[in-house]
């Protein structure tokens, strides 16, 4: 009888914990509803400068790597392919919609040890900082092969340095 009572207590506590987690996620969704819509993927993208596979880690508020962005499925980890185009960066995420970051919205890129519950070796993640409306976000990506990380960072840096030039050429 003691084993059954202990089992019931554990089940009730687990259900309570799951309920509280779900309530917290719903509250996060409500708080972030004003974030706005993600940019649409352009119908015609120029050929990619670089394409690599890996893991989309998450998108968080810039500088606060524990504050996952819940809306649009940006807070969920999953396999993805990232491609860098002159128009921007495309994260083709498995199991959810693609994330396109226009070149003009990209503000920085760097490597990091981890974010949002994913911690790896020193500088094992590529982090892309970008603006969505008035909010700066960080998106983490881990390349499948370590040798792909540096070319990805270089392609992102080239995109950042070319973006102001493209805006100046278009008269903006």
PARO-519084 format. One record per residue: residue number from 1; residue in one letter; chain; x, z, y of N, C-alpha, C in turn. Coordinates in steps of 0.05 Angstrom, whole numbers, plus 5000, padded with zeros to 4 digits. Layout:
{rec NUM,A,A,{X,Z,Y},{X,Z,Y},{X,Z,Y}}
...
***
This chain:
{rec 1,X,A,{5016,5000,4976},{5000,5000,5000},{5017,5000,5025}}
{rec 2,X,A,{5040,5014,5025},{5058,5015,5048},{5069,4988,5054}}
{rec 3,X,A,{5075,4972,5033},{5086,4945,5038},{5065,4927,5051}}
{rec 4,X,A,{5040,4930,5044},{5019,4913,5056},{5015,4921,5085}}
{rec 5,X,A,{5016,4947,5091},{5013,4956,5119},{5036,4946,5136}}
{rec 6,X,A,{5060,4948,5125},{5084,4939,5139},{5082,4909,5144}}
{rec 7,X,A,{5073,4894,5124},{5071,4865,5127},{5050,4858,5149}}
{rec 8,X,A,{5028,4872,5149},{5007,4867,5169},{5018,4873,5197}}
{rec 9,X,A,{5032,4895,5200},{5044,4902,5226},{5063,4880,5236}}
{rec 10,X,A,{5080,4870,5218},{5098,4849,5225},{5083,4823,5233}}
{rec 11,X,A,{5062,4816,5218},{5046,4792,5224},{5033,4795,5251}}
{rec 12,X,A,{5021,4818,5257},{5008,4823,5282},{5028,4821,5305}}
{rec 13,X,A,{5052,4833,5302},{5072,4832,5323},{5082,4804,5328}}
{rec 14,X,A,{5085,4788,5306},{5094,4761,5309},{5073,4744,5323}}
{rec 15,X,A,{5048,4748,5316},{5026,4734,5330},{5024,4741,5359}}
{rec 16,X,A,{5028,4766,5365},{5028,4776,5393},{5051,4763,5409}}
{rec 17,X,A,{5075,4762,5397},{5098,4750,5410},{5093,4720,5415}}
{rec 18,X,A,{5082,4706,5395},{5077,4677,5398},{5056,4673,5420}}
{rec 19,X,A,{5036,4690,5421},{5016,4688,5442},{5027,4692,5470}}
{rec 20,X,A,{5045,4711,5473},{5058,4716,5499},{5076,4693,5507}}
{rec 21,X,A,{5090,4681,5488},{5107,4658,5494},{5090,4635,5503}}
{rec 22,X,A,{5068,4630,5489},{5050,4608,5497},{5039,4613,5525}}
{rec 23,X,A,{5031,4637,5531},{5020,4644,5557},{5041,4640,5579}}
{rec 24,X,A,{5066,4647,5573},{5088,4643,5593},{5093,4613,5597}}
{rec 25,X,A,{5091,4597,5576},{5096,4568,5579},{5073,4555,5596}}
{rec 26,X,A,{5048,4564,5591},{5025,4554,5607},{5028,4562,5636}}
{rec 27,X,A,{5038,4586,5641},{5042,4594,5669},{5064,4577,5682}}
{rec 28,X,A,{5085,4571,5667},{5106,4554,5678},{5095,4526,5684}}
{rec 29,X,A,{5078,4515,5667},{5066,4489,5672},{5050,4490,5698}}
{rec 30,X,A,{5034,4511,5702},{5018,4514,5727},{5036,4515,5752}}
{rec 31,X,A,{5057,4531,5750},{5076,4534,5773},{5089,4508,5780}}
{rec 32,X,A,{5095,4492,5760},{5110,4467,5764},{5092,4442,5767}}
{rec 33,X,A,{5066,4446,5768},{5047,4423,5770},{5052,4408,5796}}
{rec 34,X,A,{5061,4421,5817},{5066,4408,5843},{5091,4391,5843}}
{rec 35,X,A,{5106,4391,5822},{5131,4376,5821},{5127,4346,5825}}
{rec 36,X,A,{5104,4336,5817},{5098,4308,5821},{5104,4291,5797}}
{rec 37,X,A,{5099,4265,5799},{5103,4247,5777},{5132,4238,5775}}
{rec 38,X,A,{5140,4232,5750},{5166,4220,5746},{5167,4192,5755}}
{rec 39,X,A,{5190,4182,5764},{5192,4154,5771},{5186,4136,5747}}
{rec 40,X,A,{5173,4114,5752},{5167,4095,5731},{5193,4080,5723}}
{rec 41,X,A,{5194,4072,5698},{5217,4056,5688},{5212,4027,5699}}
{rec 42,X,A,{5231,4016,5713},{5227,3989,5723},{5222,3969,5700}}
{rec 43,X,A,{5204,3950,5705},{5199,3930,5684},{5223,3913,5678}}
{rec 44,X,A,{5238,3907,5698},{5262,3891,5694},{5287,3907,5702}}
{rec 45,X,A,{5301,3916,5683},{5326,3931,5687},{5349,3911,5683}}
{rec 46,X,A,{5369,3913,5700},{5394,3898,5696},{5406,3907,5669}}
{rec 47,X,A,{5424,3891,5658},{5438,3900,5633},{5452,3926,5638}}
{rec 48,X,A,{5452,3943,5618},{5465,3969,5620},{5495,3967,5622}}
{rec 49,X,A,{5506,3984,5640},{5534,3986,5643},{5546,4001,5619}}
{rec 50,X,A,{5530,4021,5609},{5538,4037,5586},{5514,4047,5572}}
{rec 51,X,A,{5515,4048,5545},{5493,4059,5529},{5507,4077,5508}}
{rec 52,X,A,{5496,4101,5505},{5506,4119,5485},{5484,4137,5474}}
{rec 53,X,A,{5487,4145,5449},{5467,4162,5436},{5476,4191,5438}}
{rec 54,X,A,{5457,4209,5435},{5463,4237,5435},{5438,4254,5435}}
{rec 55,X,A,{5440,4277,5448},{5418,4296,5449},{5411,4302,5478}}
{rec 56,X,A,{5386,4296,5485},{5376,4305,5511},{5372,4335,5508}}
{rec 57,X,A,{5385,4350,5525},{5383,4380,5523},{5359,4391,5537}}
{rec 58,X,A,{5356,4386,5563},{5333,4395,5579},{5338,4387,5608}}
{rec 59,X,A,{5317,4390,5623},{5319,4388,5652},{5312,4415,5663}}
{rec 60,X,A,{5328,4425,5682},{5324,4451,5694},{5326,4449,5724}}
{rec 61,X,A,{5318,4470,5737},{5322,4472,5766},{5352,4473,5771}}
{rec 62,X,A,{5362,4457,5790},{5391,4456,5795},{5402,4484,5801}}
{rec 63,X,A,{5423,4490,5787},{5437,4516,5791},{5424,4539,5775}}
{rec 64,X,A,{5401,4535,5764},{5388,4557,5748},{5383,4546,5720}}
{rec 65,X,A,{5402,4546,5703},{5401,4533,5677},{5383,4547,5657}}
{rec 66,X,A,{5370,4568,5665},{5350,4581,5648},{5322,4574,5656}}
{rec 67,X,A,{5319,4561,5679},{5292,4553,5689},{5285,4525,5681}}
{rec 68,X,A,{5277,4522,5656},{5269,4496,5645},{5245,4484,5661}}
{rec 69,X,A,{5246,4458,5664},{5223,4444,5676},{5204,4437,5652}}
{rec 70,X,A,{5180,4448,5653},{5162,4446,5631},{5145,4420,5633}}
{rec 71,X,A,{5139,4412,5657},{5121,4388,5660},{5135,4363,5651}}
{rec 72,X,A,{5118,4344,5642},{5128,4318,5632},{5145,4320,5607}}
{rec 73,X,A,{5145,4342,5594},{5161,4345,5570},{5191,4347,5576}}
{rec 74,X,A,{5199,4353,5600},{5227,4354,5608},{5242,4378,5597}}
{rec 75,X,A,{5228,4398,5587},{5241,4422,5578},{5247,4422,5548}}
{rec 76,X,A,{5240,4400,5534},{5243,4400,5505},{5268,4384,5497}}
{rec 77,X,A,{5284,4396,5479},{5308,4383,5469},{5300,4362,5448}}
{rec 78,X,A,{5316,4341,5447},{5311,4320,5426},{5332,4298,5427}}
{rec 79,X,A,{5332,4282,5406},{5351,4260,5406},{5343,4239,5427}}
{rec 80,X,A,{5363,4226,5438},{5358,4206,5459},{5381,4186,5460}}
{rec 81,X,A,{5375,4165,5474},{5395,4145,5481},{5396,4144,5511}}
{rec 82,X,A,{5419,4146,5523},{5421,4144,5552},{5435,4118,5559}}
{rec 83,X,A,{5424,4105,5579},{5435,4080,5588},{5438,4081,5619}}
{rec 84,X,A,{5461,4072,5628},{5466,4072,5657},{5463,4043,5667}}
{rec 85,X,A,{5445,4039,5686},{5440,4012,5697},{5446,4014,5727}}
{rec 86,X,A,{5449,3991,5741},{5453,3992,5770},{5429,4004,5784}}
{rec 87,X,A,{5405,4003,5772},{5381,4014,5784},{5378,4044,5779}}
{rec 88,X,A,{5392,4055,5759},{5390,4083,5753},{5397,4090,5725}}
{rec 89,X,A,{5389,4113,5716},{5396,4124,5690},{5370,4127,5673}}
{rec 90,X,A,{5371,4116,5649},{5348,4117,5631},{5354,4134,5607}}
{rec 91,X,A,{5338,4156,5604},{5340,4172,5580},{5317,4164,5562}}
{rec 92,X,A,{5322,4150,5541},{5301,4142,5522},{5299,4163,5501}}
{rec 93,X,A,{5280,4182,5505},{5278,4206,5489},{5260,4201,5465}}
{rec 94,X,A,{5268,4210,5442},{5252,4208,5417},{5230,4229,5418}}
{rec 95,X,A,{5206,4221,5412},{5183,4240,5410},{5169,4245,5436}}
{rec 96,X,A,{5178,4234,5458},{5165,4237,5484},{5173,4213,5501}}
{rec 97,X,A,{5161,4211,5524},{5165,4187,5541},{5193,4186,5553}}
{rec 98,X,A,{5201,4163,5562},{5228,4160,5574},{5229,4174,5601}}
{rec 99,X,A,{5253,4181,5609},{5259,4193,5635},{5277,4173,5649}}
{rec 100,X,A,{5267,4163,5672},{5284,4145,5688},{5290,4159,5714}}
{rec 101,X,A,{5316,4160,5721},{5325,4172,5746},{5336,4149,5763}}
{rec 102,X,A,{5323,4142,5785},{5333,4121,5802},{5360,4127,5814}}
{rec 103,X,A,{5376,4107,5818},{5403,4110,5828},{5404,4126,5854}}
{rec 104,X,A,{5385,4121,5872},{5384,4135,5897},{5377,4164,5895}}
{rec 105,X,A,{5366,4173,5873},{5359,4201,5869},{5382,4217,5857}}
{rec 106,X,A,{5402,4203,5845},{5424,4217,5832},{5443,4228,5854}}
{rec 107,X,A,{5450,4254,5852},{5467,4266,5872},{5494,4275,5861}}
{rec 108,X,A,{5496,4280,5835},{5521,4290,5824},{5521,4287,5793}}
{rec 109,X,A,{5545,4288,5782},{5547,4291,5753},{5572,4306,5747}}
{rec 110,X,A,{5572,4321,5726},{5595,4337,5718},{5591,4346,5689}}
{rec 111,X,A,{5611,4358,5678},{5609,4369,5651},{5606,4399,5652}}
{rec 112,X,A,{5594,4410,5631},{5588,4439,5631},{5590,4449,5602}}
{rec 113,X,A,{5590,4475,5599},{5591,4488,5573},{5564,4491,5560}}
{rec 114,X,A,{5542,4490,5576},{5516,4493,5565},{5495,4497,5586}}
{rec 115,X,A,{5470,4496,5576},{5447,4500,5593},{5422,4505,5576}}
{rec 116,X,A,{5403,4520,5586},{5377,4524,5574},{5378,4528,5544}}
{rec 117,X,A,{5394,4547,5535},{5395,4554,5507},{5413,4537,5489}}
{rec 118,X,A,{5427,4517,5501},{5445,4500,5485},{5473,4504,5497}}
{rec 119,X,A,{5489,4517,5481},{5517,4522,5490},{5536,4510,5470}}
{rec 120,X,A,{5556,4496,5480},{5574,4480,5464},{5603,4487,5473}}
{rec 121,X,A,{5622,4471,5462},{5650,4476,5469},{5654,4471,5499}}
{rec 122,X,A,{5677,4478,5509},{5683,4476,5538},{5678,4447,5547}}
{rec 123,X,A,{5661,4444,5568},{5654,4419,5580},{5643,4399,5560}}
{rec 124,X,A,{5627,4408,5541},{5615,4390,5521},{5590,4376,5529}}
{rec 125,X,A,{5577,4384,5552},{5553,4372,5561},{5558,4355,5586}}
{rec 126,X,A,{5544,4333,5589},{5543,4318,5614},{5518,4327,5628}}
{rec 127,X,A,{5521,4335,5653},{5499,4344,5669},{5495,4326,5693}}
{rec 128,X,A,{5471,4315,5696},{5464,4297,5717},{5447,4312,5737}}
{rec 129,X,A,{5455,4313,5762},{5439,4326,5783},{5424,4305,5798}}
{rec 130,X,A,{5398,4309,5803},{5382,4289,5816},{5358,4302,5830}}
{rec 131,X,A,{5346,4287,5848},{5324,4296,5864},{5298,4285,5854}}
{rec 132,X,A,{5278,4302,5851},{5250,4293,5845},{5234,4305,5868}}
{rec 133,X,A,{5226,4288,5886},{5213,4297,5911},{5232,4314,5927}}
{rec 134,X,A,{5225,4338,5932},{5241,4357,5948},{5257,4376,5930}}
{rec 135,X,A,{5256,4372,5904},{5268,4391,5885},{5292,4379,5871}}
{rec 136,X,A,{5315,4393,5872},{5338,4384,5858},{5338,4395,5829}}
{rec 137,X,A,{5343,4376,5810},{5342,4383,5782},{5369,4376,5769}}
{rec 138,X,A,{5374,4389,5746},{5397,4383,5729},{5386,4375,5702}}
{rec 139,X,A,{5396,4352,5692},{5389,4343,5665},{5414,4343,5648}}
{rec 140,X,A,{5413,4356,5625},{5436,4358,5607},{5434,4339,5584}}
{rec 141,X,A,{5456,4327,5577},{5458,4308,5555},{5484,4313,5540}}
{rec 142,X,A,{5482,4314,5513},{5506,4317,5496},{5509,4291,5481}}
{rec 143,X,A,{5532,4278,5485},{5537,4253,5470},{5541,4259,5441}}
{rec 144,X,A,{5533,4240,5424},{5536,4243,5395},{5566,4244,5388}}
{rec 145,X,A,{5582,4228,5401},{5611,4227,5395},{5626,4236,5420}}
{rec 146,X,A,{5644,4254,5416},{5659,4266,5439},{5673,4244,5455}}
{rec 147,X,A,{5681,4222,5442},{5695,4201,5456},{5677,4186,5476}}
{rec 148,X,A,{5651,4190,5474},{5632,4176,5492},{5627,4192,5518}}
{rec 149,X,A,{5636,4217,5519},{5630,4234,5542},{5644,4224,5567}}
{rec 150,X,A,{5669,4219,5566},{5684,4211,5590},{5675,4184,5601}}
{rec 151,X,A,{5670,4163,5584},{5659,4138,5595},{5632,4142,5608}}
{rec 152,X,A,{5615,4160,5597},{5589,4165,5609},{5593,4178,5636}}
{rec 153,X,A,{5610,4197,5639},{5615,4210,5665},{5626,4189,5685}}
{rec 154,X,A,{5644,4172,5676},{5654,4152,5694},{5633,4132,5703}}
{rec 155,X,A,{5615,4124,5685},{5594,4106,5692},{5575,4119,5712}}
{rec 156,X,A,{5569,4145,5708},{5552,4159,5727},{5565,4162,5754}}
{rec 157,X,A,{5591,4168,5754},{5605,4170,5780},{5605,4143,5794}}
{rec 158,X,A,{5609,4121,5780},{5607,4095,5792},{5580,4089,5804}}
{rec 159,X,A,{5559,4098,5790},{5531,4094,5799},{5527,4110,5825}}
{rec 160,X,A,{5537,4135,5826},{5534,4151,5850},{5548,4139,5873}}
{rec 161,X,A,{5573,4130,5869},{5588,4118,5891},{5576,4092,5900}}
{rec 162,X,A,{5563,4077,5883},{5551,4051,5890},{5524,4054,5903}}
{rec 163,X,A,{5510,4076,5898},{5482,4079,5908},{5481,4079,5938}}
{rec 164,X,A,{5498,4094,5953},{5497,4092,5983},{5503,4064,5993}}
{rec 165,X,A,{5522,4051,5979},{5529,4023,5987},{5505,4005,5984}}
{rec 166,X,A,{5490,4008,5962},{5466,3992,5957},{5445,3997,5978}}
{rec 167,X,A,{5441,4022,5986},{5422,4029,6007},{5430,4017,6034}}
{rec 168,X,A,{5456,4017,6040},{5465,4006,6065},{5461,3976,6066}}
{rec 169,X,A,{5466,3963,6043},{5463,3934,6041},{5433,3925,6044}}
{rec 170,X,A,{5415,3942,6035},{5387,3935,6036},{5374,3942,6063}}
{rec 171,X,A,{5390,3954,6081},{5380,3961,6108},{5365,3987,6109}}
{rec 172,X,A,{5368,4004,6089},{5355,4030,6090},{5371,4050,6105}}
***
